[in-house]
Amino acid sequence: KGQTLRWNALDGEKIAGETMDEDETDPKAAKKFEPLVFDTLSIGELTTYIVELKEEISRAEAAIDAKRSFRESAQDVFRG
């Protein structure tokens, strides 16, 4: 890893830091979903798992909505 400068998006300051490995910046290298083996889980554990998955789905949907909104705002700026 080497040194690099990056911008702090919140206050515009330059920050020195280490460069990331390629796999850390590659969105395709993101951790893949690993399904659980249900055979050893109790009904309560499965119920909790479902609740956690639904919360994660809601979080992902909110991220999608935010990205779409940002993209639309950016497109409006360039359409001017």
mmCIF file of the N, C-alpha and C atoms, coordinates in Angstrom:
data_MODEL
# 
_entry.id   MODEL 
# 
loop_
_atom_site.group_PDB 
_atom_site.id 
_atom_site.type_symbol 
_atom_site.label_atom_id 
_atom_site.label_alt_id 
_atom_site.label_comp_id 
_atom_site.label_asym_id 
_atom_site.label_entity_id 
_atom_site.label_seq_id 
_atom_site.pdbx_PDB_ins_code 
_atom_site.Cartn_x 
_atom_site.Cartn_y 
_atom_site.Cartn_z 
_atom_site.occupancy 
_atom_site.B_iso_or_equiv 
_atom_site.pdbx_formal_charge 
_atom_site.auth_seq_id 
_atom_site.auth_comp_id 
_atom_site.auth_asym_id 
_atom_site.auth_atom_id 
_atom_site.pdbx_PDB_model_num 
ATOM 1   N N  . LYS A 1 1  ? 0.853   -1.190  0.000   1.00 0.00 ? 1  LYS A N  1 
ATOM 2   C CA . LYS A 1 1  ? 0.000   0.000   0.000   1.00 0.00 ? 1  LYS A CA 1 
ATOM 3   C C  . LYS A 1 1  ? 0.885   1.235   0.000   1.00 0.00 ? 1  LYS A C  1 
ATOM 4   N N  . GLY A 1 2  ? 0.477   2.261   -0.704  1.00 0.00 ? 2  GLY A N  1 
ATOM 5   C CA . GLY A 1 2  ? 1.227   3.498   -0.756  1.00 0.00 ? 2  GLY A CA 1 
ATOM 6   C C  . GLY A 1 2  ? 0.460   4.626   -0.107  1.00 0.00 ? 2  GLY A C  1 
ATOM 7   N N  . GLN A 1 3  ? 1.097   5.763   -0.014  1.00 0.00 ? 3  GLN A N  1 
ATOM 8   C CA . GLN A 1 3  ? 0.446   6.937   0.561   1.00 0.00 ? 3  GLN A CA 1 
ATOM 9   C C  . GLN A 1 3  ? -0.328  7.689   -0.514  1.00 0.00 ? 3  GLN A C  1 
ATOM 10  N N  . THR A 1 4  ? -1.394  8.310   -0.124  1.00 0.00 ? 4  THR A N  1 
ATOM 11  C CA . THR A 1 4  ? -2.199  9.100   -1.042  1.00 0.00 ? 4  THR A CA 1 
ATOM 12  C C  . THR A 1 4  ? -2.871  10.220  -0.273  1.00 0.00 ? 4  THR A C  1 
ATOM 13  N N  . LEU A 1 5  ? -3.356  11.212  -0.994  1.00 0.00 ? 5  LEU A N  1 
ATOM 14  C CA . LEU A 1 5  ? -4.166  12.262  -0.383  1.00 0.00 ? 5  LEU A CA 1 
ATOM 15  C C  . LEU A 1 5  ? -5.592  12.060  -0.850  1.00 0.00 ? 5  LEU A C  1 
ATOM 16  N N  . ARG A 1 6  ? -6.521  12.279  0.041   1.00 0.00 ? 6  ARG A N  1 
ATOM 17  C CA . ARG A 1 6  ? -7.926  12.220  -0.346  1.00 0.00 ? 6  ARG A CA 1 
ATOM 18  C C  . ARG A 1 6  ? -8.634  13.391  0.299   1.00 0.00 ? 6  ARG A C  1 
ATOM 19  N N  . TRP A 1 7  ? -9.798  13.717  -0.210  1.00 0.00 ? 7  TRP A N  1 
ATOM 20  C CA . TRP A 1 7  ? -10.575 14.834  0.326   1.00 0.00 ? 7  TRP A CA 1 
ATOM 21  C C  . TRP A 1 7  ? -11.579 14.341  1.340   1.00 0.00 ? 7  TRP A C  1 
ATOM 22  N N  . ASN A 1 8  ? -11.699 15.073  2.436   1.00 0.00 ? 8  ASN A N  1 
ATOM 23  C CA . ASN A 1 8  ? -12.761 14.814  3.394   1.00 0.00 ? 8  ASN A CA 1 
ATOM 24  C C  . ASN A 1 8  ? -13.998 15.490  2.817   1.00 0.00 ? 8  ASN A C  1 
ATOM 25  N N  . ALA A 1 9  ? -14.984 14.716  2.442   1.00 0.00 ? 9  ALA A N  1 
ATOM 26  C CA . ALA A 1 9  ? -16.158 15.251  1.758   1.00 0.00 ? 9  ALA A CA 1 
ATOM 27  C C  . ALA A 1 9  ? -16.981 16.186  2.636   1.00 0.00 ? 9  ALA A C  1 
ATOM 28  N N  . LEU A 1 10 ? -16.868 16.064  3.953   1.00 0.00 ? 10 LEU A N  1 
ATOM 29  C CA . LEU A 1 10 ? -17.685 16.891  4.832   1.00 0.00 ? 10 LEU A CA 1 
ATOM 30  C C  . LEU A 1 10 ? -17.161 18.311  4.967   1.00 0.00 ? 10 LEU A C  1 
ATOM 31  N N  . ASP A 1 11 ? -15.831 18.472  5.060   1.00 0.00 ? 11 ASP A N  1 
ATOM 32  C CA . ASP A 1 11 ? -15.319 19.824  5.259   1.00 0.00 ? 11 ASP A CA 1 
ATOM 33  C C  . ASP A 1 11 ? -14.261 20.237  4.246   1.00 0.00 ? 11 ASP A C  1 
ATOM 34  N N  . GLY A 1 12 ? -14.012 19.427  3.223   1.00 0.00 ? 12 GLY A N  1 
ATOM 35  C CA . GLY A 1 12 ? -13.120 19.806  2.145   1.00 0.00 ? 12 GLY A CA 1 
ATOM 36  C C  . GLY A 1 12 ? -11.644 19.777  2.475   1.00 0.00 ? 12 GLY A C  1 
ATOM 37  N N  . GLU A 1 13 ? -11.249 19.155  3.581   1.00 0.00 ? 13 GLU A N  1 
ATOM 38  C CA . GLU A 1 13 ? -9.833  19.099  3.945   1.00 0.00 ? 13 GLU A CA 1 
ATOM 39  C C  . GLU A 1 13 ? -9.162  17.918  3.264   1.00 0.00 ? 13 GLU A C  1 
ATOM 40  N N  . LYS A 1 14 ? -7.860  18.085  2.964   1.00 0.00 ? 14 LYS A N  1 
ATOM 41  C CA . LYS A 1 14 ? -7.072  16.975  2.447   1.00 0.00 ? 14 LYS A CA 1 
ATOM 42  C C  . LYS A 1 14 ? -6.651  16.109  3.623   1.00 0.00 ? 14 LYS A C  1 
ATOM 43  N N  . ILE A 1 15 ? -6.697  14.812  3.419   1.00 0.00 ? 15 ILE A N  1 
ATOM 44  C CA . ILE A 1 15 ? -6.313  13.862  4.465   1.00 0.00 ? 15 ILE A CA 1 
ATOM 45  C C  . ILE A 1 15 ? -5.287  12.901  3.865   1.00 0.00 ? 15 ILE A C  1 
ATOM 46  N N  . ALA A 1 16 ? -4.157  12.728  4.554   1.00 0.00 ? 16 ALA A N  1 
ATOM 47  C CA . ALA A 1 16 ? -3.166  11.749  4.111   1.00 0.00 ? 16 ALA A CA 1 
ATOM 48  C C  . ALA A 1 16 ? -3.621  10.381  4.580   1.00 0.00 ? 16 ALA A C  1 
ATOM 49  N N  . GLY A 1 17 ? -3.404  9.397   3.762   1.00 0.00 ? 17 GLY A N  1 
ATOM 50  C CA . GLY A 1 17 ? -3.777  8.053   4.148   1.00 0.00 ? 17 GLY A CA 1 
ATOM 51  C C  . GLY A 1 17 ? -3.144  7.043   3.232   1.00 0.00 ? 17 GLY A C  1 
ATOM 52  N N  . GLU A 1 18 ? -3.383  5.785   3.537   1.00 0.00 ? 18 GLU A N  1 
ATOM 53  C CA . GLU A 1 18 ? -2.850  4.727   2.698   1.00 0.00 ? 18 GLU A CA 1 
ATOM 54  C C  . GLU A 1 18 ? -3.816  4.458   1.566   1.00 0.00 ? 18 GLU A C  1 
ATOM 55  N N  . THR A 1 19 ? -3.256  4.059   0.424   1.00 0.00 ? 19 THR A N  1 
ATOM 56  C CA . THR A 1 19 ? -4.116  3.677   -0.685  1.00 0.00 ? 19 THR A CA 1 
ATOM 57  C C  . THR A 1 19 ? -4.751  2.334   -0.361  1.00 0.00 ? 19 THR A C  1 
ATOM 58  N N  . MET A 1 20 ? -5.895  2.102   -0.941  1.00 0.00 ? 20 MET A N  1 
ATOM 59  C CA . MET A 1 20 ? -6.596  0.850   -0.711  1.00 0.00 ? 20 MET A CA 1 
ATOM 60  C C  . MET A 1 20 ? -6.095  -0.196  -1.693  1.00 0.00 ? 20 MET A C  1 
ATOM 61  N N  . ASP A 1 21 ? -6.186  -1.439  -1.284  1.00 0.00 ? 21 ASP A N  1 
ATOM 62  C CA . ASP A 1 21 ? -5.921  -2.523  -2.218  1.00 0.00 ? 21 ASP A CA 1 
ATOM 63  C C  . ASP A 1 21 ? -7.016  -2.522  -3.270  1.00 0.00 ? 21 ASP A C  1 
ATOM 64  N N  . GLU A 1 22 ? -6.713  -3.073  -4.438  1.00 0.00 ? 22 GLU A N  1 
ATOM 65  C CA . GLU A 1 22 ? -7.694  -3.099  -5.508  1.00 0.00 ? 22 GLU A CA 1 
ATOM 66  C C  . GLU A 1 22 ? -8.990  -3.770  -5.090  1.00 0.00 ? 22 GLU A C  1 
ATOM 67  N N  . ASP A 1 23 ? -8.886  -4.882  -4.362  1.00 0.00 ? 23 ASP A N  1 
ATOM 68  C CA . ASP A 1 23 ? -10.094 -5.599  -3.979  1.00 0.00 ? 23 ASP A CA 1 
ATOM 69  C C  . ASP A 1 23 ? -10.939 -4.815  -2.986  1.00 0.00 ? 23 ASP A C  1 
ATOM 70  N N  . GLU A 1 24 ? -10.366 -3.841  -2.287  1.00 0.00 ? 24 GLU A N  1 
ATOM 71  C CA . GLU A 1 24 ? -11.140 -3.013  -1.363  1.00 0.00 ? 24 GLU A CA 1 
ATOM 72  C C  . GLU A 1 24 ? -11.953 -1.963  -2.101  1.00 0.00 ? 24 GLU A C  1 
ATOM 73  N N  . THR A 1 25 ? -11.544 -1.582  -3.308  1.00 0.00 ? 25 THR A N  1 
ATOM 74  C CA . THR A 1 25 ? -12.240 -0.546  -4.065  1.00 0.00 ? 25 THR A CA 1 
ATOM 75  C C  . THR A 1 25 ? -13.132 -1.122  -5.139  1.00 0.00 ? 25 THR A C  1 
ATOM 76  N N  . ASP A 1 26 ? -12.985 -2.391  -5.459  1.00 0.00 ? 26 ASP A N  1 
ATOM 77  C CA . ASP A 1 26 ? -13.769 -3.027  -6.503  1.00 0.00 ? 26 ASP A CA 1 
ATOM 78  C C  . ASP A 1 26 ? -15.124 -3.428  -5.950  1.00 0.00 ? 26 ASP A C  1 
ATOM 79  N N  . PRO A 1 27 ? -16.209 -2.791  -6.452  1.00 0.00 ? 27 PRO A N  1 
ATOM 80  C CA . PRO A 1 27 ? -17.532 -3.134  -5.915  1.00 0.00 ? 27 PRO A CA 1 
ATOM 81  C C  . PRO A 1 27 ? -17.903 -4.593  -6.150  1.00 0.00 ? 27 PRO A C  1 
ATOM 82  N N  . LYS A 1 28 ? -17.364 -5.209  -7.182  1.00 0.00 ? 28 LYS A N  1 
ATOM 83  C CA . LYS A 1 28 ? -17.656 -6.610  -7.450  1.00 0.00 ? 28 LYS A CA 1 
ATOM 84  C C  . LYS A 1 28 ? -16.994 -7.523  -6.422  1.00 0.00 ? 28 LYS A C  1 
ATOM 85  N N  . ALA A 1 29 ? -15.987 -7.000  -5.726  1.00 0.00 ? 29 ALA A N  1 
ATOM 86  C CA . ALA A 1 29 ? -15.290 -7.797  -4.723  1.00 0.00 ? 29 ALA A CA 1 
ATOM 87  C C  . ALA A 1 29 ? -15.996 -7.745  -3.372  1.00 0.00 ? 29 ALA A C  1 
ATOM 88  N N  . ALA A 1 30 ? -17.148 -7.080  -3.319  1.00 0.00 ? 30 ALA A N  1 
ATOM 89  C CA . ALA A 1 30 ? -17.900 -6.997  -2.068  1.00 0.00 ? 30 ALA A CA 1 
ATOM 90  C C  . ALA A 1 30 ? -18.285 -8.403  -1.625  1.00 0.00 ? 30 ALA A C  1 
ATOM 91  N N  . LYS A 1 31 ? -18.385 -8.567  -0.318  1.00 0.00 ? 31 LYS A N  1 
ATOM 92  C CA . LYS A 1 31 ? -18.710 -9.881  0.234   1.00 0.00 ? 31 LYS A CA 1 
ATOM 93  C C  . LYS A 1 31 ? -20.048 -10.357 -0.313  1.00 0.00 ? 31 LYS A C  1 
ATOM 94  N N  . LYS A 1 32 ? -20.062 -11.567 -0.761  1.00 0.00 ? 32 LYS A N  1 
ATOM 95  C CA . LYS A 1 32 ? -21.278 -12.170 -1.297  1.00 0.00 ? 32 LYS A CA 1 
ATOM 96  C C  . LYS A 1 32 ? -22.121 -12.712 -0.145  1.00 0.00 ? 32 LYS A C  1 
ATOM 97  N N  . PHE A 1 33 ? -23.402 -12.761 -0.369  1.00 0.00 ? 33 PHE A N  1 
ATOM 98  C CA . PHE A 1 33 ? -24.333 -13.309 0.614   1.00 0.00 ? 33 PHE A CA 1 
ATOM 99  C C  . PHE A 1 33 ? -24.047 -14.788 0.811   1.00 0.00 ? 33 PHE A C  1 
ATOM 100 N N  . GLU A 1 34 ? -23.946 -15.204 2.054   1.00 0.00 ? 34 GLU A N  1 
ATOM 101 C CA . GLU A 1 34 ? -23.712 -16.611 2.404   1.00 0.00 ? 34 GLU A CA 1 
ATOM 102 C C  . GLU A 1 34 ? -24.961 -17.154 3.089   1.00 0.00 ? 34 GLU A C  1 
ATOM 103 N N  . PRO A 1 35 ? -25.742 -17.981 2.400   1.00 0.00 ? 35 PRO A N  1 
ATOM 104 C CA . PRO A 1 35 ? -26.940 -18.536 3.032   1.00 0.00 ? 35 PRO A CA 1 
ATOM 105 C C  . PRO A 1 35 ? -26.577 -19.429 4.224   1.00 0.00 ? 35 PRO A C  1 
ATOM 106 N N  . LEU A 1 36 ? -27.423 -19.401 5.218   1.00 0.00 ? 36 LEU A N  1 
ATOM 107 C CA . LEU A 1 36 ? -27.213 -20.256 6.389   1.00 0.00 ? 36 LEU A CA 1 
ATOM 108 C C  . LEU A 1 36 ? -27.720 -21.668 6.121   1.00 0.00 ? 36 LEU A C  1 
ATOM 109 N N  . VAL A 1 37 ? -27.184 -22.617 6.856   1.00 0.00 ? 37 VAL A N  1 
ATOM 110 C CA . VAL A 1 37 ? -27.715 -23.980 6.851   1.00 0.00 ? 37 VAL A CA 1 
ATOM 111 C C  . VAL A 1 37 ? -28.792 -24.003 7.932   1.00 0.00 ? 37 VAL A C  1 
ATOM 112 N N  . PHE A 1 38 ? -30.010 -24.245 7.543   1.00 0.00 ? 38 PHE A N  1 
ATOM 113 C CA . PHE A 1 38 ? -31.134 -24.143 8.469   1.00 0.00 ? 38 PHE A CA 1 
ATOM 114 C C  . PHE A 1 38 ? -31.303 -25.353 9.376   1.00 0.00 ? 38 PHE A C  1 
ATOM 115 N N  . ASP A 1 39 ? -30.688 -26.464 9.037   1.00 0.00 ? 39 ASP A N  1 
ATOM 116 C CA . ASP A 1 39 ? -30.884 -27.711 9.777   1.00 0.00 ? 39 ASP A CA 1 
ATOM 117 C C  . ASP A 1 39 ? -30.608 -27.582 11.272  1.00 0.00 ? 39 ASP A C  1 
ATOM 118 N N  . THR A 1 40 ? -29.645 -26.772 11.640  1.00 0.00 ? 40 THR A N  1 
ATOM 119 C CA . THR A 1 40 ? -29.243 -26.689 13.046  1.00 0.00 ? 40 THR A CA 1 
ATOM 120 C C  . THR A 1 40 ? -29.892 -25.524 13.795  1.00 0.00 ? 40 THR A C  1 
ATOM 121 N N  . LEU A 1 41 ? -30.692 -24.717 13.116  1.00 0.00 ? 41 LEU A N  1 
ATOM 122 C CA . LEU A 1 41 ? -31.294 -23.539 13.748  1.00 0.00 ? 41 LEU A CA 1 
ATOM 123 C C  . LEU A 1 41 ? -32.674 -23.852 14.305  1.00 0.00 ? 41 LEU A C  1 
ATOM 124 N N  . SER A 1 42 ? -32.966 -23.246 15.454  1.00 0.00 ? 42 SER A N  1 
ATOM 125 C CA . SER A 1 42 ? -34.294 -23.409 16.065  1.00 0.00 ? 42 SER A CA 1 
ATOM 126 C C  . SER A 1 42 ? -35.292 -22.483 15.362  1.00 0.00 ? 42 SER A C  1 
ATOM 127 N N  . ILE A 1 43 ? -36.553 -22.666 15.668  1.00 0.00 ? 43 ILE A N  1 
ATOM 128 C CA . ILE A 1 43 ? -37.598 -21.802 15.116  1.00 0.00 ? 43 ILE A CA 1 
ATOM 129 C C  . ILE A 1 43 ? -37.346 -20.352 15.528  1.00 0.00 ? 43 ILE A C  1 
ATOM 130 N N  . GLY A 1 44 ? -36.969 -20.148 16.787  1.00 0.00 ? 44 GLY A N  1 
ATOM 131 C CA . GLY A 1 44 ? -36.690 -18.793 17.267  1.00 0.00 ? 44 GLY A CA 1 
ATOM 132 C C  . GLY A 1 44 ? -35.510 -18.153 16.526  1.00 0.00 ? 44 GLY A C  1 
ATOM 133 N N  . GLU A 1 45 ? -34.470 -18.943 16.300  1.00 0.00 ? 45 GLU A N  1 
ATOM 134 C CA . GLU A 1 45 ? -33.306 -18.430 15.573  1.00 0.00 ? 45 GLU A CA 1 
ATOM 135 C C  . GLU A 1 45 ? -33.666 -18.102 14.126  1.00 0.00 ? 45 GLU A C  1 
ATOM 136 N N  . LEU A 1 46 ? -34.484 -18.946 13.512  1.00 0.00 ? 46 LEU A N  1 
ATOM 137 C CA . LEU A 1 46 ? -34.926 -18.678 12.138  1.00 0.00 ? 46 LEU A CA 1 
ATOM 138 C C  . LEU A 1 46 ? -35.795 -17.423 12.078  1.00 0.00 ? 46 LEU A C  1 
ATOM 139 N N  . THR A 1 47 ? -36.656 -17.241 13.072  1.00 0.00 ? 47 THR A N  1 
ATOM 140 C CA . THR A 1 47 ? -37.500 -16.050 13.128  1.00 0.00 ? 47 THR A CA 1 
ATOM 141 C C  . THR A 1 47 ? -36.643 -14.790 13.266  1.00 0.00 ? 47 THR A C  1 
ATOM 142 N N  . THR A 1 48 ? -35.659 -14.839 14.141  1.00 0.00 ? 48 THR A N  1 
ATOM 143 C CA . THR A 1 48 ? -34.739 -13.713 14.315  1.00 0.00 ? 48 THR A CA 1 
ATOM 144 C C  . THR A 1 48 ? -33.987 -13.439 13.018  1.00 0.00 ? 48 THR A C  1 
ATOM 145 N N  . TYR A 1 49 ? -33.559 -14.483 12.346  1.00 0.00 ? 49 TYR A N  1 
ATOM 146 C CA . TYR A 1 49 ? -32.839 -14.364 11.074  1.00 0.00 ? 49 TYR A CA 1 
ATOM 147 C C  . TYR A 1 49 ? -33.708 -13.656 10.040  1.00 0.00 ? 49 TYR A C  1 
ATOM 148 N N  . ILE A 1 50 ? -34.977 -14.030 9.965   1.00 0.00 ? 50 ILE A N  1 
ATOM 149 C CA . ILE A 1 50 ? -35.903 -13.398 9.017   1.00 0.00 ? 50 ILE A CA 1 
ATOM 150 C C  . ILE A 1 50 ? -36.052 -11.916 9.328   1.00 0.00 ? 50 ILE A C  1 
ATOM 151 N N  . VAL A 1 51 ? -36.201 -11.564 10.603  1.00 0.00 ? 51 VAL A N  1 
ATOM 152 C CA . VAL A 1 51 ? -36.322 -10.160 10.999  1.00 0.00 ? 51 VAL A CA 1 
ATOM 153 C C  . VAL A 1 51 ? -35.077 -9.383  10.572  1.00 0.00 ? 51 VAL A C  1 
ATOM 154 N N  . GLU A 1 52 ? -33.894 -9.957  10.815  1.00 0.00 ? 52 GLU A N  1 
ATOM 155 C CA . GLU A 1 52 ? -32.643 -9.292  10.442  1.00 0.00 ? 52 GLU A CA 1 
ATOM 156 C C  . GLU A 1 52 ? -32.528 -9.123  8.935   1.00 0.00 ? 52 GLU A C  1 
ATOM 157 N N  . LEU A 1 53 ? -32.955 -10.135 8.177   1.00 0.00 ? 53 LEU A N  1 
ATOM 158 C CA . LEU A 1 53 ? -32.910 -10.030 6.717   1.00 0.00 ? 53 LEU A CA 1 
ATOM 159 C C  . LEU A 1 53 ? -33.858 -8.945  6.215   1.00 0.00 ? 53 LEU A C  1 
ATOM 160 N N  . LYS A 1 54 ? -35.043 -8.869  6.795   1.00 0.00 ? 54 LYS A N  1 
ATOM 161 C CA . LYS A 1 54 ? -35.998 -7.832  6.391   1.00 0.00 ? 54 LYS A CA 1 
ATOM 162 C C  . LYS A 1 54 ? -35.454 -6.444  6.690   1.00 0.00 ? 54 LYS A C  1 
ATOM 163 N N  . GLU A 1 55 ? -34.777 -6.288  7.840   1.00 0.00 ? 55 GLU A N  1 
ATOM 164 C CA . GLU A 1 55 ? -34.160 -4.999  8.169   1.00 0.00 ? 55 GLU A CA 1 
ATOM 165 C C  . GLU A 1 55 ? -33.064 -4.661  7.166   1.00 0.00 ? 55 GLU A C  1 
ATOM 166 N N  . GLU A 1 56 ? -32.289 -5.650  6.769   1.00 0.00 ? 56 GLU A N  1 
ATOM 167 C CA . GLU A 1 56 ? -31.214 -5.425  5.797   1.00 0.00 ? 56 GLU A CA 1 
ATOM 168 C C  . GLU A 1 56 ? -31.777 -5.081  4.424   1.00 0.00 ? 56 GLU A C  1 
ATOM 169 N N  . ILE A 1 57 ? -32.874 -5.726  4.045   1.00 0.00 ? 57 ILE A N  1 
ATOM 170 C CA . ILE A 1 57 ? -33.537 -5.397  2.783   1.00 0.00 ? 57 ILE A CA 1 
ATOM 171 C C  . ILE A 1 57 ? -34.024 -3.957  2.812   1.00 0.00 ? 57 ILE A C  1 
ATOM 172 N N  . SER A 1 58 ? -34.629 -3.530  3.919   1.00 0.00 ? 58 SER A N  1 
ATOM 173 C CA . SER A 1 58 ? -35.089 -2.141  4.048   1.00 0.00 ? 58 SER A CA 1 
ATOM 174 C C  . SER A 1 58 ? -33.930 -1.164  3.936   1.00 0.00 ? 58 SER A C  1 
ATOM 175 N N  . ARG A 1 59 ? -32.820 -1.508  4.534   1.00 0.00 ? 59 ARG A N  1 
ATOM 176 C CA . ARG A 1 59 ? -31.632 -0.653  4.478   1.00 0.00 ? 59 ARG A CA 1 
ATOM 177 C C  . ARG A 1 59 ? -31.107 -0.557  3.047   1.00 0.00 ? 59 ARG A C  1 
ATOM 178 N N  . ALA A 1 60 ? -31.093 -1.685  2.337   1.00 0.00 ? 60 ALA A N  1 
ATOM 179 C CA . ALA A 1 60 ? -30.631 -1.694  0.948   1.00 0.00 ? 60 ALA A CA 1 
ATOM 180 C C  . ALA A 1 60 ? -31.572 -0.880  0.068   1.00 0.00 ? 60 ALA A C  1 
ATOM 181 N N  . GLU A 1 61 ? -32.876 -1.017  0.297   1.00 0.00 ? 61 GLU A N  1 
ATOM 182 C CA . GLU A 1 61 ? -33.849 -0.244  -0.488  1.00 0.00 ? 61 GLU A CA 1 
ATOM 183 C C  . GLU A 1 61 ? -33.695 1.247   -0.235  1.00 0.00 ? 61 GLU A C  1 
ATOM 184 N N  . ALA A 1 62 ? -33.431 1.643   1.008   1.00 0.00 ? 62 ALA A N  1 
ATOM 185 C CA . ALA A 1 62 ? -33.212 3.056   1.327   1.00 0.00 ? 62 ALA A CA 1 
ATOM 186 C C  . ALA A 1 62 ? -31.951 3.575   0.632   1.00 0.00 ? 62 ALA A C  1 
ATOM 187 N N  . ALA A 1 63 ? -30.914 2.754   0.570   1.00 0.00 ? 63 ALA A N  1 
ATOM 188 C CA . ALA A 1 63 ? -29.679 3.151   -0.113  1.00 0.00 ? 63 ALA A CA 1 
ATOM 189 C C  . ALA A 1 63 ? -29.931 3.331   -1.607  1.00 0.00 ? 63 ALA A C  1 
ATOM 190 N N  . ILE A 1 64 ? -30.721 2.443   -2.188  1.00 0.00 ? 64 ILE A N  1 
ATOM 191 C CA . ILE A 1 64 ? -31.076 2.558   -3.610  1.00 0.00 ? 64 ILE A CA 1 
ATOM 192 C C  . ILE A 1 64 ? -31.843 3.848   -3.852  1.00 0.00 ? 64 ILE A C  1 
ATOM 193 N N  . ASP A 1 65 ? -32.835 4.139   -3.004  1.00 0.00 ? 65 ASP A N  1 
ATOM 194 C CA . ASP A 1 65 ? -33.619 5.365   -3.139  1.00 0.00 ? 65 ASP A CA 1 
ATOM 195 C C  . ASP A 1 65 ? -32.737 6.602   -3.053  1.00 0.00 ? 65 ASP A C  1 
ATOM 196 N N  . ALA A 1 66 ? -31.803 6.600   -2.101  1.00 0.00 ? 66 ALA A N  1 
ATOM 197 C CA . ALA A 1 66 ? -30.906 7.743   -1.934  1.00 0.00 ? 66 ALA A CA 1 
ATOM 198 C C  . ALA A 1 66 ? -30.014 7.910   -3.162  1.00 0.00 ? 66 ALA A C  1 
ATOM 199 N N  . LYS A 1 67 ? -29.506 6.825   -3.705  1.00 0.00 ? 67 LYS A N  1 
ATOM 200 C CA . LYS A 1 67 ? -28.649 6.901   -4.892  1.00 0.00 ? 67 LYS A CA 1 
ATOM 201 C C  . LYS A 1 67 ? -29.437 7.380   -6.108  1.00 0.00 ? 67 LYS A C  1 
ATOM 202 N N  . ARG A 1 68 ? -30.662 6.912   -6.246  1.00 0.00 ? 68 ARG A N  1 
ATOM 203 C CA . ARG A 1 68 ? -31.501 7.371   -7.365  1.00 0.00 ? 68 ARG A CA 1 
ATOM 204 C C  . ARG A 1 68 ? -31.788 8.861   -7.243  1.00 0.00 ? 68 ARG A C  1 
ATOM 205 N N  . SER A 1 69 ? -32.092 9.307   -6.041  1.00 0.00 ? 69 SER A N  1 
ATOM 206 C CA . SER A 1 69 ? -32.368 10.721  -5.808  1.00 0.00 ? 69 SER A CA 1 
ATOM 207 C C  . SER A 1 69 ? -31.147 11.577  -6.131  1.00 0.00 ? 69 SER A C  1 
ATOM 208 N N  . PHE A 1 70 ? -29.974 11.120  -5.691  1.00 0.00 ? 70 PHE A N  1 
ATOM 209 C CA . PHE A 1 70 ? -28.737 11.841  -5.966  1.00 0.00 ? 70 PHE A CA 1 
ATOM 210 C C  . PHE A 1 70 ? -28.480 11.895  -7.467  1.00 0.00 ? 70 PHE A C  1 
ATOM 211 N N  . ARG A 1 71 ? -28.667 10.774  -8.152  1.00 0.00 ? 71 ARG A N  1 
ATOM 212 C CA . ARG A 1 71 ? -28.443 10.721  -9.602  1.00 0.00 ? 71 ARG A CA 1 
ATOM 213 C C  . ARG A 1 71 ? -29.399 11.670  -10.320 1.00 0.00 ? 71 ARG A C  1 
ATOM 214 N N  . GLU A 1 72 ? -30.665 11.676  -9.920  1.00 0.00 ? 72 GLU A N  1 
ATOM 215 C CA . GLU A 1 72 ? -31.640 12.565  -10.545 1.00 0.00 ? 72 GLU A CA 1 
ATOM 216 C C  . GLU A 1 72 ? -31.282 14.030  -10.311 1.00 0.00 ? 72 GLU A C  1 
ATOM 217 N N  . SER A 1 73 ? -30.818 14.354  -9.107  1.00 0.00 ? 73 SER A N  1 
ATOM 218 C CA . SER A 1 73 ? -30.401 15.729  -8.811  1.00 0.00 ? 73 SER A CA 1 
ATOM 219 C C  . SER A 1 73 ? -29.219 16.128  -9.672  1.00 0.00 ? 73 SER A C  1 
ATOM 220 N N  . ALA A 1 74 ? -28.275 15.227  -9.833  1.00 0.00 ? 74 ALA A N  1 
ATOM 221 C CA . ALA A 1 74 ? -27.093 15.509  -10.660 1.00 0.00 ? 74 ALA A CA 1 
ATOM 222 C C  . ALA A 1 74 ? -27.508 15.689  -12.123 1.00 0.00 ? 74 ALA A C  1 
ATOM 223 N N  . GLN A 1 75 ? -28.417 14.863  -12.598 1.00 0.00 ? 75 GLN A N  1 
ATOM 224 C CA . GLN A 1 75 ? -28.875 14.992  -13.973 1.00 0.00 ? 75 GLN A CA 1 
ATOM 225 C C  . GLN A 1 75 ? -29.596 16.313  -14.191 1.00 0.00 ? 75 GLN A C  1 
ATOM 226 N N  . ASP A 1 76 ? -30.366 16.763  -13.197 1.00 0.00 ? 76 ASP A N  1 
ATOM 227 C CA . ASP A 1 76 ? -31.057 18.056  -13.290 1.00 0.00 ? 76 ASP A CA 1 
ATOM 228 C C  . ASP A 1 76 ? -30.057 19.200  -13.418 1.00 0.00 ? 76 ASP A C  1 
ATOM 229 N N  . VAL A 1 77 ? -28.951 19.119  -12.693 1.00 0.00 ? 77 VAL A N  1 
ATOM 230 C CA . VAL A 1 77 ? -27.943 20.168  -12.753 1.00 0.00 ? 77 VAL A CA 1 
ATOM 231 C C  . VAL A 1 77 ? -27.372 20.265  -14.164 1.00 0.00 ? 77 VAL A C  1 
ATOM 232 N N  . PHE A 1 78 ? -27.111 19.140  -14.788 1.00 0.00 ? 78 PHE A N  1 
ATOM 233 C CA . PHE A 1 78 ? -26.506 19.153  -16.112 1.00 0.00 ? 78 PHE A CA 1 
ATOM 234 C C  . PHE A 1 78 ? -27.508 19.429  -17.221 1.00 0.00 ? 78 PHE A C  1 
ATOM 235 N N  . ARG A 1 79 ? -28.781 19.191  -16.971 1.00 0.00 ? 79 ARG A N  1 
ATOM 236 C CA . ARG A 1 79 ? -29.812 19.527  -17.961 1.00 0.00 ? 79 ARG A CA 1 
ATOM 237 C C  . ARG A 1 79 ? -30.055 21.030  -17.997 1.00 0.00 ? 79 ARG A C  1 
ATOM 238 N N  . GLY A 1 80 ? -29.844 21.640  -16.812 1.00 0.00 ? 80 GLY A N  1 
ATOM 239 C CA . GLY A 1 80 ? -29.899 23.065  -16.590 1.00 0.00 ? 80 GLY A CA 1 
ATOM 240 C C  . GLY A 1 80 ? -30.971 23.811  -17.199 1.00 0.00 ? 80 GLY A C  1 
# 
